[in-house]
Amino acid sequence: MAALVLPLVSTREPDGRADDDRAVELTDDFVVLPEQTADDTDHGWGERAGGNDDWLLAERPPHWG
């Protein structure tokens, strides 16, 4: 059975600095993740625009007061 040889992975930049030493500018417009993803919308859930909230509120059972 032949030995598996894996390539070495380095966390160093080409100039020899470690990746942890790299300067990262964090500004006010720096976004890591969006506030809302595409699947967290009505369209992402397969719902139509408009909804039926008004109808649902109007059709509440009498014991809901």
Helices and strands as residue ranges (DSSP letters): G 19-21, G 38-40, H 53-58, G 62-64
